[in-house]
Amino acid sequence: MERCAGGPLRHEKIGIVTSVWETGKTGRDGGDRPITRGPAPRAVRDGYTPFVAQHGFAAAYEAGLARGLGDRLGQTLVVTQPEAWAIVEPRFGRAPTALVSARALDQETLDALAHAAPDGVTVVGIGGGTAMDVAKWISWRRKLPLVQLPTLASVDACFTRMSALRDGERVRYDGDAVPDEVLIDYEILGSAPLALLSAGIGDVLSCLTALADWKLAVAKGIDPAWNQEGADASVRYIDALEAAAPEIAARSEAGIRALMELHREIGWRCHDLGHARFEEGSEHFFAYCFEAVTGRTIMHGELVVMGVLAMTALTEIDHDRARRIVTAAGTRWRLSDLGVTWSEVEATLRALPEFARAGGYWYSHAHERAIGEAELATVRRALGA
């Protein structure tokens, strides 16, 4: 996939942070060193240094970034969700020119929203993954500038270029939006309930299962071809996540910074490789299948964590490590805590092999793992059901 250099950043419009921790020299697609603004984050453990992305979108890290954002940006189209806007609106300043409630992610709905967007505005995504994806689509379709302000860290959508569209039961990725900047407001993310922050480990922890799935596919001669750099990076991301887990549980600035920097670099690497094989595999397919089978969803990151624990238990690959990281980060994983019944998980597992094959997803352990009573008992124990 060809990388898009894009235009210059407009830091003068978002001039918030005065002390610089790490400054890059490259443009909107990231490069040898991404542009980063903000003071050094505070950690709860002496000597802990958070992971620093080597690539990715421009980003700012500091408490209070949402305050007066509307005043600084001028005319805006805000894409948000009710809960997120209730938090940000009192801080935002100048009212948006237009306010879009992010709900459906089918292309027809997204195209209609893009068509209705006014000219001359900056699109601002505020909220979780759905808001980020809708904002990206409108920005890309209308060639409007984009700023992302995530209010929870449960997904990495603010640092990826494509939107996750829903085609019936299938998830597909399309679009190519690059934000002027991603704003990580410690005041907002750090004050959220721990579950909203710690769920963010899902799209990093998934590297454990995705890498195992990729190795399986390559051994069978199934594309995409092996990329050692991408595989090595996947291992580094898991190591960094494990080191950051106690800081994430403490909701420290360093923990938030490390988690979002991991999302940042993973988002860039997906674009650079032209696929997400190193971080998306059977655990995500489990999540998509759960949504298709049950007709509902839970927080994306927690659903992916459930998929990681289920698939690592079935394959006996790194299950103990996965459980250790989840526990250290304070991420919810027991079905009773997630509001999920065992019957929903059982139905998902029974449907998973055919779902993965019929959906044309990358080859994985989900495609070939037979699900019988013994396998169901294994997963049931792994999820504390």
C-alpha positions as CSV (number, residue, x, y, z in Angstrom):
1,M,0.0,0.0,0.0
2,E,1.4,3.4,-1.0
3,R,1.9,5.8,1.8
4,C,0.5,9.3,1.4
5,A,2.7,12.2,2.5
6,G,-0.1,14.7,2.8
7,G,0.3,18.4,3.6
8,P,1.9,20.3,6.5
9,L,0.6,20.3,10.0
10,R,-1.2,23.4,11.2
11,H,0.2,23.6,14.7
12,E,-0.6,27.2,14.9
13,K,-4.3,26.4,15.1
14,I,-3.9,23.9,17.9
15,G,-1.1,25.6,19.8
16,I,-1.7,24.3,23.3
17,V,1.4,22.6,24.6
18,T,4.4,24.8,25.5
19,S,6.9,22.3,26.8
20,V,8.1,19.7,24.3
21,W,9.0,16.2,25.3
22,E,9.7,14.7,21.8
23,T,9.6,16.6,18.6
24,G,9.6,15.0,15.2
25,K,10.6,16.4,11.8
26,T,8.3,14.6,9.4
27,G,4.9,15.1,7.9
28,R,1.4,13.9,8.3
29,D,2.0,10.2,7.6
30,G,4.6,9.9,10.3
31,G,8.1,8.8,9.4
32,D,11.5,8.3,11.1
33,R,10.3,10.3,14.1
34,P,6.7,11.4,14.5
35,I,5.7,14.8,15.7
36,T,4.9,14.7,19.4
37,R,4.1,17.5,21.8
38,G,3.6,17.6,25.5
39,P,5.5,17.4,28.9
40,A,7.1,14.3,30.1
41,P,4.5,12.0,31.6
42,R,4.4,11.1,35.3
43,A,4.7,7.5,36.4
44,V,3.8,5.8,39.6
45,R,6.9,3.5,39.5
46,D,10.4,4.9,39.8
47,G,12.4,4.3,36.7
48,Y,9.6,3.4,34.4
49,T,9.9,4.9,30.9
50,P,6.9,4.5,28.6
51,F,7.0,3.1,25.1
52,V,7.7,5.8,22.5
53,A,6.3,5.3,18.9
54,Q,8.9,5.5,16.2
55,H,6.2,6.2,13.6
56,G,2.7,7.5,13.4
57,F,0.4,10.5,13.3
58,A,1.2,13.8,15.0
59,A,0.0,13.7,18.6
60,A,-0.1,15.9,21.7
61,Y,-0.2,14.6,25.2
62,E,-1.2,16.8,28.1
63,A,-4.0,17.4,30.6
64,G,-6.6,20.0,29.4
65,L,-6.2,19.7,25.6
66,A,-10.0,19.6,25.2
67,R,-10.4,23.0,27.0
68,G,-11.2,25.7,24.5
69,L,-10.6,23.5,21.5
70,G,-13.6,24.9,19.7
71,D,-12.3,28.4,20.2
72,R,-8.9,27.5,18.7
73,L,-10.2,25.6,15.7
74,G,-13.0,27.9,14.7
75,Q,-15.7,26.3,12.6
76,T,-16.0,22.6,13.4
77,L,-18.1,19.6,12.6
78,V,-18.0,17.5,15.7
79,V,-18.6,13.7,15.3
80,T,-19.3,12.3,18.7
81,Q,-21.5,10.1,21.0
82,P,-23.8,11.3,23.8
83,E,-21.7,10.1,26.7
84,A,-18.5,11.6,25.2
85,W,-20.0,14.9,24.3
86,A,-21.5,15.3,27.8
87,I,-17.9,15.2,29.0
88,V,-16.3,17.4,26.4
89,E,-19.0,20.0,25.7
90,P,-18.5,22.0,28.9
91,R,-14.8,22.3,28.0
92,F,-15.0,22.8,24.2
93,G,-15.7,26.5,24.0
94,R,-17.2,27.8,20.7
95,A,-20.2,25.7,19.7
96,P,-19.7,23.4,16.6
97,T,-21.0,24.5,13.3
98,A,-22.5,21.0,13.0
99,L,-22.9,18.1,15.4
100,V,-23.1,14.5,14.2
101,S,-24.1,11.6,16.4
102,A,-22.0,8.6,15.5
103,R,-24.0,5.4,15.2
104,A,-24.2,3.2,12.2
105,L,-21.0,2.3,10.2
106,D,-22.5,1.1,6.9
107,Q,-21.2,2.9,3.9
108,E,-24.6,4.3,2.8
109,T,-25.0,6.1,6.1
110,L,-21.5,7.3,6.2
111,D,-21.6,8.7,2.6
112,A,-24.9,10.5,3.5
113,L,-23.2,12.1,6.5
114,A,-20.2,13.1,4.4
115,H,-22.4,14.6,1.7
116,A,-24.3,16.7,4.3
117,A,-21.1,18.1,5.9
118,P,-20.7,21.9,5.5
119,D,-17.7,23.3,3.7
120,G,-14.9,25.1,5.5
121,V,-15.0,23.2,8.8
122,T,-12.5,21.1,10.7
123,V,-13.9,17.6,11.4
124,V,-13.3,16.7,15.1
125,G,-13.9,13.1,16.2
126,I,-14.7,13.0,20.0
127,G,-15.4,9.7,21.7
128,G,-14.6,6.1,21.0
129,G,-14.0,4.0,17.9
130,T,-17.3,4.7,16.2
131,A,-16.8,8.4,16.4
132,M,-13.3,8.2,15.2
133,D,-14.3,6.0,12.2
134,V,-17.2,8.3,11.2
135,A,-15.0,11.4,11.5
136,K,-12.3,9.8,9.3
137,W,-14.8,8.9,6.7
138,I,-16.3,12.4,6.5
139,S,-12.8,14.0,6.4
140,W,-11.6,11.6,3.7
141,R,-14.7,11.9,1.5
142,R,-14.9,15.7,1.7
143,K,-11.1,16.4,1.9
144,L,-11.6,18.3,5.2
145,P,-9.0,18.7,7.9
146,L,-9.3,16.3,10.8
147,V,-8.5,16.4,14.6
148,Q,-9.2,13.4,16.8
149,L,-9.9,13.6,20.5
150,P,-10.5,10.1,22.0
151,T,-12.3,10.0,25.3
152,L,-11.6,6.4,25.9
153,A,-8.6,4.2,25.0
154,S,-10.5,1.0,24.3
155,V,-9.7,1.0,20.5
156,D,-6.9,2.3,18.3
157,A,-9.2,3.9,15.7
158,C,-7.8,7.4,16.3
159,F,-4.4,6.3,15.0
160,T,-5.5,4.3,11.9
161,R,-6.2,5.7,8.5
162,M,-9.1,3.5,7.4
163,S,-12.7,3.2,8.9
164,A,-14.1,-0.1,10.0
165,L,-17.3,-0.4,7.9
166,R,-20.1,-2.9,8.5
167,D,-21.3,-4.9,5.5
168,G,-24.0,-7.0,7.2
169,E,-22.1,-9.4,9.5
170,R,-18.7,-8.6,7.9
171,V,-16.3,-5.9,8.9
172,R,-14.2,-4.4,6.2
173,Y,-11.8,-1.5,6.1
174,D,-11.8,1.4,3.7
175,G,-10.8,5.1,3.4
176,D,-7.6,7.0,3.9
177,A,-7.8,9.8,6.5
178,V,-4.8,11.4,8.2
179,P,-5.5,13.7,11.1
180,D,-3.7,17.0,11.6
181,E,-3.3,15.8,15.2
182,V,-4.5,13.3,17.7
183,L,-5.1,15.0,21.1
184,I,-4.6,12.7,24.2
185,D,-6.1,14.6,27.1
186,Y,-4.8,13.1,30.4
187,E,-7.6,14.9,32.2
188,I,-10.3,13.0,30.3
189,L,-8.7,9.6,29.9
190,G,-7.2,9.6,33.4
191,S,-10.5,10.4,35.1
192,A,-12.5,7.8,33.2
193,P,-13.4,4.5,34.9
194,L,-10.5,2.0,34.8
195,A,-12.5,-0.3,32.5
196,L,-12.6,2.3,29.8
197,L,-8.8,2.7,29.9
198,S,-7.7,-0.8,30.5
199,A,-9.9,-2.2,27.7
200,G,-7.4,-0.5,25.4
201,I,-5.0,-3.3,25.8
202,G,-7.1,-5.5,23.5
203,D,-5.8,-4.1,20.2
204,V,-2.2,-4.6,21.5
205,L,-2.7,-7.9,23.3
206,S,-4.1,-9.3,20.1
207,C,-0.5,-9.4,18.7
208,L,-0.1,-12.6,20.8
209,T,-2.8,-14.5,18.9
210,A,-2.4,-12.7,15.6
211,L,1.3,-13.6,15.3
212,A,0.6,-17.2,16.0
213,D,-2.2,-17.2,13.4
214,W,0.2,-15.5,10.8
215,K,2.8,-18.2,11.4
216,L,0.2,-20.9,10.9
217,A,-1.0,-19.4,7.6
218,V,2.6,-18.9,6.3
219,A,3.4,-22.5,7.1
220,K,0.5,-23.5,4.9
221,G,1.6,-21.2,2.1
222,I,-1.3,-18.7,2.6
223,D,-0.8,-15.0,2.1
224,P,0.1,-12.4,3.3
225,A,3.7,-13.3,3.1
226,W,5.9,-13.4,6.2
227,N,7.5,-10.1,7.1
228,Q,10.2,-10.5,9.8
229,E,10.3,-6.8,10.7
230,G,6.5,-6.8,11.3
231,A,6.7,-10.0,13.3
232,D,9.6,-8.6,15.5
233,A,7.6,-5.5,16.0
234,S,4.6,-7.5,17.2
235,V,6.8,-9.1,19.9
236,R,8.1,-5.7,21.0
237,Y,4.6,-4.4,21.4
238,I,3.6,-7.2,23.7
239,D,6.8,-6.7,25.7
240,A,6.0,-3.0,26.0
241,L,2.4,-3.7,27.0
242,E,3.5,-6.1,29.7
243,A,5.9,-3.5,31.1
244,A,3.1,-0.8,31.0
245,A,0.4,-2.9,32.5
246,P,0.8,-1.7,36.1
247,E,0.9,1.9,35.0
248,I,-2.3,1.4,33.0
249,A,-4.0,-0.1,36.1
250,A,-2.9,3.0,38.0
251,R,-4.3,5.3,35.3
252,S,-1.0,7.2,35.4
253,E,0.1,9.6,32.6
254,A,2.9,7.2,31.7
255,G,0.4,4.3,31.4
256,I,-1.9,6.3,29.2
257,R,1.0,7.5,27.1
258,A,2.5,4.0,26.7
259,L,-0.9,2.5,25.6
260,M,-1.7,5.3,23.2
261,E,1.8,5.2,21.7
262,L,1.4,1.5,21.1
263,H,-1.8,2.2,19.3
264,R,-0.1,5.0,17.4
265,E,2.7,2.8,16.0
266,I,0.5,-0.2,15.4
267,G,-1.8,2.1,13.3
268,W,1.2,3.2,11.2
269,R,2.6,-0.3,10.8
270,C,-0.8,-1.5,9.5
271,H,-0.5,1.1,6.7
272,D,3.2,0.5,6.1
273,L,2.8,-3.2,5.6
274,G,-0.5,-2.9,3.8
275,H,-2.2,-5.3,6.3
276,A,-2.8,-5.8,10.0
277,R,-1.8,-9.5,10.0
278,F,0.6,-9.0,12.9
279,E,-2.1,-7.7,15.2
280,E,-5.4,-9.0,13.9
281,G,-6.3,-12.6,13.8
282,S,-8.5,-15.2,15.4
283,E,-9.2,-13.1,18.5
284,H,-10.8,-10.3,16.3
285,F,-12.6,-12.9,14.3
286,F,-14.0,-14.2,17.6
287,A,-15.2,-10.7,18.4
288,Y,-16.8,-10.2,15.0
289,C,-18.5,-13.6,15.2
290,F,-19.8,-12.8,18.7
291,E,-21.5,-9.6,17.3
292,A,-23.0,-11.6,14.4
293,V,-24.3,-14.4,16.6
294,T,-25.6,-12.4,19.5
295,G,-26.8,-9.3,17.6
296,R,-25.1,-7.1,20.2
297,T,-21.7,-6.0,21.3
298,I,-19.7,-5.0,24.3
299,M,-16.7,-2.7,24.6
300,H,-14.4,-3.6,21.7
301,G,-11.3,-3.9,23.7
302,E,-12.8,-6.2,26.3
303,L,-14.4,-8.3,23.5
304,V,-11.0,-8.7,21.9
305,V,-9.4,-9.6,25.2
306,M,-12.0,-12.3,25.6
307,G,-11.1,-13.5,22.2
308,V,-7.4,-13.6,23.1
309,L,-8.0,-15.6,26.3
310,A,-10.3,-18.0,24.5
311,M,-8.0,-18.6,21.5
312,T,-4.8,-18.8,23.6
313,A,-6.5,-21.4,25.8
314,L,-7.5,-23.4,22.8
315,T,-4.1,-23.3,21.1
316,E,-2.1,-23.5,24.4
317,I,0.0,-20.6,23.0
318,D,1.0,-17.9,25.5
319,H,-2.2,-18.2,27.5
320,D,-0.5,-17.7,30.9
321,R,1.2,-14.6,29.6
322,A,-2.0,-13.2,28.2
323,R,-3.7,-13.8,31.6
324,R,-0.8,-12.2,33.4
325,I,-1.0,-9.0,31.3
326,V,-4.7,-8.7,31.6
327,T,-4.6,-9.1,35.3
328,A,-1.8,-6.6,35.8
329,A,-3.6,-4.0,33.6
330,G,-6.8,-4.4,35.6
331,T,-8.8,-5.3,32.5
332,R,-12.1,-7.0,33.1
333,W,-12.3,-10.5,31.6
334,R,-14.7,-12.7,33.7
335,L,-18.0,-13.1,31.8
336,S,-20.0,-12.0,34.9
337,D,-18.1,-8.7,34.9
338,L,-18.7,-8.2,31.2
339,G,-22.4,-9.0,31.2
340,V,-21.9,-11.9,28.9
341,T,-23.5,-15.3,29.3
342,W,-21.7,-18.6,28.7
343,S,-24.4,-19.6,26.2
344,E,-23.4,-16.6,24.1
345,V,-19.8,-17.6,24.1
346,E,-20.6,-21.2,23.4
347,A,-22.7,-20.2,20.4
348,T,-19.9,-18.0,19.2
349,L,-17.3,-20.7,19.4
350,R,-19.5,-23.2,17.6
351,A,-20.1,-20.8,14.8
352,L,-16.6,-19.4,14.6
353,P,-14.9,-21.9,12.1
354,E,-17.6,-21.5,9.5
355,F,-17.9,-17.7,10.2
356,A,-14.1,-17.2,9.6
357,R,-14.1,-19.3,6.4
358,A,-17.3,-17.8,4.9
359,G,-16.2,-14.3,5.8
360,G,-12.9,-14.6,3.9
361,Y,-10.9,-13.5,6.9
362,W,-7.1,-14.2,7.1
363,Y,-6.4,-17.8,7.7
364,S,-6.1,-18.5,11.4
365,H,-6.5,-21.1,14.1
366,A,-10.2,-20.1,14.1
367,H,-10.5,-21.6,10.6
368,E,-9.3,-25.1,11.5
369,R,-9.9,-25.5,15.2
370,A,-12.7,-28.0,15.8
371,I,-15.0,-27.1,18.6
372,G,-16.2,-30.0,20.7
373,E,-17.1,-30.5,24.3
374,A,-13.5,-30.6,25.4
375,E,-12.7,-27.3,23.7
376,L,-15.8,-25.6,25.2
377,A,-14.8,-26.8,28.7
378,T,-11.3,-25.4,28.1
379,V,-12.6,-22.0,27.2
380,R,-15.2,-22.0,29.9
381,R,-12.4,-22.4,32.5
382,A,-10.3,-19.8,30.8
383,L,-13.1,-17.2,31.0
384,G,-14.0,-18.0,34.6
385,A,-17.5,-19.1,33.6
